[in-house]
Amino acid sequence: MPPTHQHTPHHGESGHHPGHNSDRGQAEILDLDAEVLAEHIASITAWLPLKSEPRQIVDLGCGTGAGTFALLERFPDAHVTAVDTSAGHLQLLREKARARSSEGSIRTVQADLDADHWPDLGTPDLVWASASMHHMANPDRALTSVHELLAPGGLFAVVELAGFPRFLPAGAPESQPGLEERAHAATDSFHAEHVPHRGADWGPILTAAGFTVEDERTITVNIEGARSEAIGRYAYGSLQRIRGVAAPALSPEDLAALDELLDTSSPNSLLHREDLAVRTERTVWAARRA
């Protein structure tokens, strides 16, 4: 993901560069992320410490709608304003809304959340930001905007993943055991430079912005590949994006092994492996405006 909020942020910032093809590829990853992690998103929306059911919700950095539709599933009488910088992602979200007959409950707004002034997003009871805050060029300014936006007593839910999910078992691939961890390590300098707030503890940052952090929860994600055929495609798309950043720092042997995993014609392709799993952590902070 670039250092600014040019495109929808999500967990897979590695290797993302502006352009139509990467925007489309990112949409595919976002959709797979939503499909594979649906039950975990639902568990977060069910956990939120709300005093009453929200009527107006804003989804910041909504992508293709994972959070938007999970929130509507949990709060069917609510209206969601879905905000993103990508026109393509918002178009996909609207198409999904029509297919679900929920377009009357959703308004899409294209906006750069790093801009000095945000468009009118109403006065929501709940603001949801999943894997978007760490991409802000100026998170403090964005938090001030959210604080001003929220209705008094309203809740701000910040959801972040603890880095990029892992998919392969420790001894894989057989030719280069530990390849996945080395590929992640190879992206560390990129992330340190371009995504400095990734992995941040948002509790103190939210408190400094005037919020009262009411609760925090970390969910451990460990989904075996046998539970969903989408996990192979999710792993493939994710490691393909990591390759774009990690390749220059990998040894020739590691790069060859990674390319074999990404070669759909190879019997060792990620799409053919039966030992994949999705392993990560997702943390949510629930912060209230006084």
C-alpha positions as CSV (number, residue, x, y, z in Angstrom):
1,M,0.0,0.0,0.0
2,P,1.3,3.4,-0.8
3,P,2.2,5.8,2.0
4,T,-0.9,7.8,1.5
5,H,-4.6,6.9,1.5
6,Q,-4.8,6.7,-2.2
7,H,-6.6,3.4,-2.3
8,T,-8.6,1.4,0.2
9,P,-6.4,0.2,3.0
10,H,-6.6,-3.4,4.1
11,H,-4.3,-6.0,5.6
12,G,-2.5,-6.7,2.3
13,E,-0.6,-3.5,1.8
14,S,2.4,-5.3,0.3
15,G,3.0,-4.7,-3.3
16,H,0.0,-2.4,-3.9
17,H,0.6,0.3,-6.4
18,P,-1.8,2.8,-8.0
19,G,-3.4,1.6,-11.2
20,H,-6.5,-0.1,-12.5
21,N,-5.1,-3.6,-12.5
22,S,-3.8,-3.4,-8.9
23,D,-7.1,-1.8,-7.8
24,R,-9.0,-4.7,-9.3
25,G,-6.5,-7.2,-7.7
26,Q,-7.0,-5.5,-4.4
27,A,-10.8,-5.8,-4.7
28,E,-10.4,-9.5,-5.2
29,I,-8.3,-9.8,-2.0
30,L,-10.8,-7.7,-0.1
31,D,-13.6,-10.0,-1.2
32,L,-11.7,-13.1,-0.2
33,D,-10.8,-11.5,3.1
34,A,-14.5,-10.8,3.7
35,E,-15.5,-14.4,2.8
36,V,-12.8,-16.2,4.8
37,L,-13.0,-14.0,7.9
38,A,-16.8,-13.5,7.9
39,E,-17.4,-15.2,11.2
40,H,-14.7,-13.2,12.9
41,I,-16.1,-9.9,11.6
42,A,-19.6,-11.0,12.8
43,S,-18.2,-11.8,16.2
44,I,-16.7,-8.2,16.5
45,T,-20.0,-6.5,15.5
46,A,-21.8,-8.7,18.1
47,W,-19.3,-7.7,20.8
48,L,-19.4,-3.9,20.3
49,P,-20.4,-2.2,23.6
50,L,-23.3,-0.2,22.3
51,K,-25.8,1.5,24.6
52,S,-28.5,1.2,21.9
53,E,-28.8,0.0,18.3
54,P,-27.1,2.5,16.0
55,R,-29.3,4.2,13.4
56,Q,-26.6,6.0,11.5
57,I,-23.2,4.2,10.8
58,V,-20.1,5.4,8.9
59,D,-17.7,2.8,7.5
60,L,-14.4,4.5,6.9
61,G,-12.2,2.9,4.3
62,C,-15.1,0.5,3.4
63,G,-13.3,-1.2,0.5
64,T,-15.8,-3.5,-1.3
65,G,-18.1,-3.7,1.7
66,A,-17.0,-6.4,4.2
67,G,-17.7,-4.2,7.2
68,T,-20.7,-2.4,5.6
69,F,-22.6,-5.6,5.0
70,A,-21.6,-7.2,8.4
71,L,-22.9,-4.1,10.1
72,L,-26.2,-4.2,8.3
73,E,-26.5,-7.9,9.1
74,R,-26.1,-7.0,12.8
75,F,-28.1,-3.8,12.7
76,P,-30.7,-4.3,9.9
77,D,-32.5,-1.0,10.7
78,A,-29.4,1.1,10.4
79,H,-28.3,3.3,7.5
80,V,-24.6,3.0,6.5
81,T,-22.5,5.7,4.8
82,A,-19.6,3.8,3.2
83,V,-16.6,6.0,2.5
84,D,-13.6,5.1,0.3
85,T,-11.1,6.7,-2.0
86,S,-11.5,4.1,-4.8
87,A,-14.4,4.6,-7.2
88,G,-14.0,1.0,-8.4
89,H,-14.4,-0.4,-4.9
90,L,-17.5,1.7,-4.3
91,Q,-19.0,0.6,-7.5
92,L,-18.5,-3.0,-6.5
93,L,-20.1,-2.3,-3.1
94,R,-23.2,-0.7,-4.8
95,E,-23.5,-3.8,-7.1
96,K,-23.5,-6.0,-4.0
97,A,-26.0,-3.8,-2.3
98,R,-28.4,-4.1,-5.3
99,A,-27.9,-7.9,-5.3
100,R,-28.8,-8.0,-1.6
101,S,-31.7,-5.5,-2.1
102,S,-30.0,-3.3,0.5
103,E,-29.2,-0.3,-1.6
104,G,-31.8,1.8,0.3
105,S,-29.7,1.3,3.5
106,I,-26.3,2.4,2.0
107,R,-24.9,5.7,0.8
108,T,-21.5,5.6,-0.8
109,V,-19.1,8.6,-0.6
110,Q,-15.8,8.9,-2.5
111,A,-13.4,10.8,-0.3
112,D,-9.7,11.1,0.6
113,L,-9.6,10.7,4.4
114,D,-6.2,12.4,4.5
115,A,-7.7,15.6,3.2
116,D,-8.0,18.6,5.5
117,H,-11.8,18.6,5.3
118,W,-14.1,15.6,5.0
119,P,-17.4,15.7,3.2
120,D,-20.6,15.8,5.1
121,L,-21.0,12.3,6.6
122,G,-23.9,13.0,8.9
123,T,-23.9,12.5,12.7
124,P,-23.4,8.8,13.1
125,D,-23.9,6.8,16.3
126,L,-21.2,4.4,15.2
127,V,-18.1,4.9,13.2
128,W,-16.3,1.7,12.0
129,A,-12.7,1.7,10.7
130,S,-11.4,-1.7,9.8
131,A,-7.7,-1.9,8.7
132,S,-7.9,1.7,7.6
133,M,-6.5,3.9,10.4
134,H,-2.9,2.6,10.1
135,H,-2.8,3.9,6.6
136,M,-3.7,7.5,7.4
137,A,-0.9,9.9,6.7
138,N,-1.9,11.9,9.8
139,P,-3.9,9.6,12.2
140,D,-4.2,12.3,14.8
141,R,-6.0,14.6,12.4
142,A,-8.2,11.8,11.2
143,L,-9.2,10.9,14.8
144,T,-10.1,14.5,15.5
145,S,-12.3,14.4,12.4
146,V,-14.0,11.2,13.7
147,H,-14.5,12.8,17.2
148,E,-16.2,15.8,15.7
149,L,-18.3,13.6,13.4
150,L,-19.7,11.3,16.1
151,A,-22.9,12.0,17.9
152,P,-22.3,12.6,21.7
153,G,-22.1,9.2,23.3
154,G,-21.4,7.6,19.9
155,L,-18.9,4.7,19.5
156,F,-15.8,4.5,17.3
157,A,-14.7,0.9,16.5
158,V,-11.1,0.6,15.3
159,V,-10.3,-2.8,14.0
160,E,-6.7,-3.8,13.0
161,L,-5.0,-7.0,11.9
162,A,-1.7,-7.9,13.5
163,G,0.2,-7.8,10.2
164,F,-0.3,-10.0,7.2
165,P,-1.9,-13.5,7.7
166,R,0.2,-16.6,7.6
167,F,-0.9,-19.5,5.5
168,L,1.8,-22.2,5.2
169,P,2.9,-24.7,7.9
170,A,6.3,-24.1,9.4
171,G,8.1,-26.8,7.3
172,A,6.7,-25.6,4.0
173,P,7.6,-25.4,1.2
174,E,9.6,-28.6,1.4
175,S,12.4,-27.1,-0.7
176,Q,12.7,-23.9,1.4
177,P,11.2,-24.4,4.9
178,G,10.4,-21.1,6.6
179,L,10.0,-19.2,3.3
180,E,6.9,-17.4,4.3
181,E,8.5,-15.9,7.4
182,R,11.5,-14.8,5.4
183,A,9.2,-13.2,2.8
184,H,7.4,-11.2,5.6
185,A,10.8,-10.2,7.1
186,A,11.8,-8.9,3.7
187,T,8.9,-6.5,3.6
188,D,9.6,-5.0,7.1
189,S,11.6,-2.0,5.9
190,F,9.0,-1.2,3.3
191,H,6.3,-1.2,6.0
192,A,8.4,0.7,8.5
193,E,8.8,3.5,5.9
194,H,5.4,3.6,4.3
195,V,3.0,2.2,6.9
196,P,4.6,3.4,10.2
197,H,1.3,3.0,12.2
198,R,0.8,-0.7,11.3
199,G,0.7,-2.7,14.5
200,A,0.2,0.4,16.7
201,D,-1.5,0.3,20.1
202,W,-4.5,2.5,19.3
203,G,-5.7,2.8,22.9
204,P,-3.4,5.7,24.0
205,I,-3.8,7.4,20.6
206,L,-7.6,7.3,20.9
207,T,-7.4,8.6,24.5
208,A,-5.1,11.5,23.4
209,A,-7.7,12.4,20.7
210,G,-10.4,12.8,23.4
211,F,-12.1,9.4,23.3
212,T,-12.8,7.1,26.2
213,V,-11.6,3.6,25.4
214,E,-14.3,1.4,26.9
215,D,-12.9,-2.0,25.8
216,E,-10.3,-3.8,23.8
217,R,-10.4,-7.3,22.4
218,T,-8.0,-9.4,20.4
219,I,-9.4,-12.3,18.4
220,T,-7.1,-15.1,17.4
221,V,-7.8,-16.3,13.8
222,N,-6.9,-19.9,12.9
223,I,-9.0,-21.3,10.1
224,E,-8.0,-24.6,8.6
225,G,-8.0,-24.7,4.8
226,A,-10.4,-27.6,4.7
227,R,-13.2,-25.3,5.9
228,S,-13.2,-23.1,2.8
229,E,-11.9,-23.6,-0.8
230,A,-11.5,-19.8,-0.8
231,I,-8.4,-20.1,1.5
232,G,-6.2,-21.3,-1.4
233,R,-7.2,-18.3,-3.5
234,Y,-6.8,-16.0,-0.5
235,A,-3.3,-17.4,0.2
236,Y,-2.4,-17.1,-3.5
237,G,-3.5,-13.5,-3.9
238,S,-1.9,-12.5,-0.6
239,L,1.5,-14.1,-1.3
240,Q,1.5,-12.7,-4.8
241,R,1.2,-9.2,-3.4
242,I,4.0,-9.9,-0.8
243,R,6.2,-11.0,-3.7
244,G,6.0,-7.6,-5.2
245,V,7.8,-6.0,-2.2
246,A,9.8,-8.9,-0.9
247,A,11.4,-10.1,-4.2
248,P,14.5,-7.9,-4.2
249,A,15.5,-9.0,-0.6
250,L,14.9,-12.7,-1.1
251,S,17.6,-15.2,-2.0
252,P,17.4,-16.8,-5.5
253,E,16.4,-20.1,-3.9
254,D,13.6,-18.5,-1.9
255,L,12.4,-16.5,-4.9
256,A,12.3,-19.6,-7.0
257,A,10.4,-21.5,-4.3
258,L,7.9,-18.6,-3.9
259,D,7.4,-18.5,-7.7
260,E,6.7,-22.2,-7.7
261,L,4.0,-21.7,-5.1
262,L,2.5,-19.0,-7.3
263,D,2.7,-21.1,-10.5
264,T,-0.8,-22.3,-11.0
265,S,0.4,-25.0,-13.4
266,S,2.8,-26.5,-10.7
267,P,1.6,-29.4,-8.6
268,N,3.1,-27.5,-5.7
269,S,1.0,-24.4,-6.3
270,L,-0.8,-22.9,-3.3
271,L,-4.0,-23.6,-5.1
272,H,-3.3,-27.3,-4.9
273,R,-2.0,-27.5,-1.3
274,E,-4.2,-29.2,1.3
275,D,-2.2,-28.0,4.4
276,L,-3.0,-24.3,4.3
277,A,-4.6,-22.3,7.1
278,V,-5.3,-18.6,7.9
279,R,-3.4,-17.6,11.0
280,T,-3.5,-14.0,12.3
281,E,-4.9,-11.8,15.1
282,R,-7.4,-9.1,14.9
283,T,-7.7,-6.4,17.6
284,V,-10.6,-4.1,18.1
285,W,-10.7,-0.9,20.2
286,A,-14.1,0.4,21.3
287,A,-13.9,4.1,22.0
288,R,-16.7,6.5,23.0
289,R,-17.1,10.2,22.5
290,A,-18.2,11.8,25.7
